[in-house]
Amino acid sequence: MKNTFHKGTNFLILALSTLVLSFIPCYADTNVSPGYMCSPEADNSTTISESFKTNLNNLLDSLAANVLQSGFYKAAVGKNSNKIYGLIQCRGDVSPTNCANCTNESIKVALHNCTNSKSAAIWFSWCFMRYSSEKFFGTWEGGSVGIYNQTDFDDSTAVLKGIGFMTTLASVTPNQLLMFQTSVLDVGQSGQRFGMAQCGRDLRRSDCGKCLDGQLVSFGTSVEKLRGWEIYGLGCSMWYHDFQFYSNISTPYSAGGRRLWHGVVGVSMTVLSTLTVQAVL
């Protein structure tokens, strides 16, 4: 497995892949973690006050208790140097049960792996959680992690259309109600390709577009000939595969409301021993 990191952030990368390597495809959408980031305090050089830890626990409890209202929740707890800001956002197609489970898994990672950090970002397939002692709501940051199999080359017909397809998806996603969009590309005898994009709901729509475009610029040359890839970022994420990996949605989340699900849950990402994890920070 190849790891490529481009530094330039105050986060310390502690883990970028907990994916299980396998040669056998899994025919269910599964919630795996491409990684997490903790701030440099995690090296125990800085003591975190008990007040901050109490506020963090209260924040995490608040995120878990409120995320199911709309699939997104942000909050701030505490005062002055012990104040902490946090948000949780579930992927736009996952069920309330999976959203709750993903939130709980993210909290476990935060409490176990970032115990002495004032900032953390935790990615899972189904949700993204972040907290910090500095207010970050509405601020676009460009850090991203790309996951792809560098030897799984796609058919030439799909290669010619794939990045253009995702570029179009990136351009329309900011205009959607929840800045979440799925799309299907027909590549003739090569079948179909499925794309999905999502931005943090705290971002401005213009920053959502910049975030998605930035990911394509950073990773485009690495993934343009590949059959499947995923990019996870601090402000947005993108997915591209040759199978339907997302759930069909009948009614999306709306402000103050729930949503309903029906249909098929697609095949999860097949991870091979040549999986590449690339970070652009």
Summary of the structure (lengths in Angstrom):
residues: 281
radius of gyration: 18.3
end to end distance: 19.4
largest distance: 60.7
contacts: 939
relative contact order: 0.21
helix: 31%
strand: 29%
